[in-house]
Amino acid sequence: MDISERMIKRVEEAYRKAKSAEGSFVLASELISIKSSSTIDIFSDRAASRVVDIAADSRKAVLDLYTTYQTEAKLLDEEIPSIS
């Protein structure tokens, strides 16, 4: 396998991982939307924990997607020059 084929293969792998992470993000977003669409009684003893739970889920979804992008970009940056 020549250098350009290896580079293309590695970029395609990074692309697949990014698309998978995007799919996970969309799924998490839909679940968060379902959680947040229900009425929260602000006077109940669970109101604060429900809001915190929704915020934590949102933060995790964004962080997971961002981490995947950053990891793949870093790996590509490190690996592509070494391939040539």
N, C-alpha and C positions, 0 to 999 in steps of 0.2 A: 504494500500500500504506500503510495507516495505521500509527500507532505501535504499537498492540497486536499487529498482525500481524507487524511487524518484530521485536518483542520475542519473540513466540512462535517465530518462525522461527529466531532466534539461539539461544534456549534449546534448541530441538530439535536444532540443529546441535551444540551443546555436548554434548547427551545422546548423540548418535550417536558423537561422538569418544570420549566416556567409555566407551560400550559396546564400541567397537572396542578400546580400550586394555585393558578388562577381558578381552576375548577373547584378546588377546595375552598377558596375564598368566596366564590359565588354561593356554594352550598352553605357555608357558615353565615353569609349575609342573609340568605333566605331564612335560616333558622333564627337569626337575631331579629329579623323583621317579624316573624311569627311571635316571638317572645315579647317584642316591644309593642305589638299591635293590640295586645289585650289590655284591658283597663287595670290600672294599678290604683288601689285605694290608698291614698296618701296617709290615711289615719290608721291603717293596719300595721301590725307589728312586723310584717314581712316586706313592706314597701321599700325600705332602704336596701334590704338585701337583694330584692329583685332588680332594682336599678343598678346596684353594684355588679350583680351577675351579668346584666346586659352590657354594661360598660367593659367588664373584664373579657367577655366573649368578643366584643368588638375589637378591643386592643389586641387580643390574641390572634384574631383573623388577620388584622393588618400586619402585625409583627411576623407572623408565619410567611405571608406573601413577600414582605420586604426582605426577610432573611433569605428566602430562596433566591430572589433576584440578586441580592448582594453576594451571596455565596457563589452563584453561577458566574456572575460578572468577574469576581475575584479569581475563580478557578480558570476561566477563559483567559484572563489577563496573564496569569502565571503560566498556563500550559501552551498557549498558542505560540509565543515566542520560542519556547523550548522545542517545539515540534520542528521548526525550520532549521 
